[in-house]
Amino acid sequence: MREEEGGQENKMEQKREKRWQKKEKKEGDRRIRGGGGDEEEEEEEEEEEEEEEEEEEEEEEEEEEEEEEEEEEEEEEEEEEEEDEEEEEV
């Protein structure tokens, strides 16, 4: 079980790293273009960032839901094992 938890944490950490790399790349691209002084371009970039943040939040919520489901399944399995052990004793 602990290996699964560690694996999930590792996946989440990798996703965070990927997001940071994307953000750093975007910032680097902006610097290369000269800061993009155009207001319209800045608004588009802000909208894109907001959309990305929303997507990230949705992904995190989905991950949390998956984790909760897995925990529930584990609890159910443990309960079944306990019931089986009790039946064997009788």
Secondary structure per residue as TSV (DSSP state, phi and psi in degrees):
chain	resnum	aa	ss	phi	psi
A	1	M	-	360.0	-43.1
A	2	R	H	-64.2	-32.2
A	3	E	H	-64.2	-40.1
A	4	E	H	-63.6	-44.1
A	5	E	H	-61.3	-43.5
A	6	G	H	-62.8	-38.4
A	7	G	H	-64.8	-40.6
A	8	Q	H	-66.6	-42.8
A	9	E	H	-62.1	-39.6
A	10	N	H	-63.7	-43.0
A	11	K	H	-60.5	-44.9
A	12	M	H	-64.3	-40.0
A	13	E	H	-63.7	-40.5
A	14	Q	H	-64.4	-40.0
A	15	K	H	-64.1	-41.7
A	16	R	H	-61.2	-43.8
A	17	E	H	-59.5	-43.4
A	18	K	H	-61.8	-43.5
A	19	R	H	-61.2	-43.9
A	20	W	H	-61.9	-41.3
A	21	Q	H	-62.9	-41.4
A	22	K	H	-60.9	-46.1
A	23	K	H	-63.1	-43.4
A	24	E	H	-63.0	-39.9
A	25	K	H	-64.0	-44.2
A	26	K	H	-60.3	-45.3
A	27	E	H	-62.4	-39.3
A	28	G	H	-64.3	-42.1
A	29	D	H	-62.0	-39.9
A	30	R	H	-62.9	-42.0
A	31	R	H	-63.4	-39.4
A	32	I	H	-63.7	-38.8
A	33	R	T	-75.3	-4.3
A	34	G	T	93.1	27.7
A	35	G	T	85.0	-8.3
A	36	G	T	59.8	43.3
A	37	G	-	-45.0	-10.3
A	38	D	-	-72.9	125.7
A	39	E	H	-62.7	-41.5
A	40	E	H	-61.1	-42.8
A	41	E	H	-64.4	-40.5
A	42	E	H	-63.6	-41.0
A	43	E	H	-62.7	-42.6
A	44	E	H	-61.5	-42.9
A	45	E	H	-64.4	-40.1
A	46	E	H	-63.3	-41.8
A	47	E	H	-62.6	-42.8
A	48	E	H	-61.1	-43.4
A	49	E	H	-63.3	-41.4
A	50	E	H	-62.8	-42.5
A	51	E	H	-62.5	-42.9
A	52	E	H	-62.5	-42.4
A	53	E	H	-62.4	-41.2
A	54	E	H	-62.8	-43.1
A	55	E	H	-62.0	-42.1
A	56	E	H	-62.3	-42.6
A	57	E	H	-62.4	-42.1
A	58	E	H	-62.6	-43.1
A	59	E	H	-60.9	-43.8
A	60	E	H	-63.3	-40.6
A	61	E	H	-62.9	-42.8
A	62	E	H	-61.9	-42.7
A	63	E	H	-62.2	-42.3
A	64	E	H	-62.7	-42.0
A	65	E	H	-62.8	-42.9
A	66	E	H	-61.5	-42.9
A	67	E	H	-62.2	-42.7
A	68	E	H	-62.3	-42.7
A	69	E	H	-62.0	-43.3
A	70	E	H	-63.3	-41.0
A	71	E	H	-62.9	-41.8
A	72	E	H	-62.7	-43.0
A	73	E	H	-61.5	-42.7
A	74	E	H	-62.5	-42.2
A	75	E	H	-62.7	-42.2
A	76	E	H	-62.7	-42.7
A	77	E	H	-62.0	-42.8
A	78	E	H	-62.8	-41.5
A	79	E	H	-63.1	-42.9
A	80	E	H	-62.7	-42.0
A	81	E	H	-62.2	-42.4
A	82	E	H	-62.8	-42.2
A	83	E	H	-63.4	-42.7
A	84	D	H	-61.1	-42.6
A	85	E	H	-64.0	-40.4
A	86	E	H	-65.0	-40.1
A	87	E	H	-65.6	-38.9
A	88	E	H	-65.1	-35.3
A	89	E	H	-67.4	-32.8
A	90	V	-	-81.7	360.0
